[in-house]
């Protein structure tokens, strides 16, 4: 006759569930958008600070006053063609210039 051993059953259940629990816990850190943003740093950006400023000036903006690295891109304050202060984002991978928040 086989005897039921609750400890053995618990050990088996934990052994089966352990890999699943690890995968679920790591899933938040493996989101593609988060990995991509963290992968690009000012040191390895295709468009470094001088290139980001050149991209902003090339897009028709003037008087760049601030440049800051934030979440995989450059945040820039400059003037538009009418002389208004604008906040821009320069993609560090492509060099695309866009108004911040879009």
C-alpha positions, 0 to 999 in steps of 0.5 A, a space after each residue: 500500500 502506498 502512503 500519502 506524503 504531504 511533504 513530498 507532494 508539496 515539494 513536487 508542486 513547488 518544483 513544478 511551479 518554480 520556473 513559472 513563477 520566475 518567468 512571471 516575475 521577470 516579465 515586467 522587466 522584459 517589456 520591449 519598450 523598456 529594454 529599448 529605452 534602457 539600451 540607448 545611453 548618451 555614450 552609445 547613442 547614434 546621435 550624440 549631444 552635438 548631433 542632436 543640436 545639429 538636428 534641431 538647428 537643421 529642422 529650422 529651430 534656433 537658440 538652443 538653450 537646454 539639452 538633457 538626456 531623458 529615456 533614450 532621447 534628447 530633450 531640447 529647449 529652443 526657439 521656433 521660426 516665430 521666436 516662441 520657446 518650444 520643447 523638443 525631443 530628438 530620437 537618439 537612434 534616428 535623429 528625428 526632431 519632434 515637439 515634446 509630448 507627441 
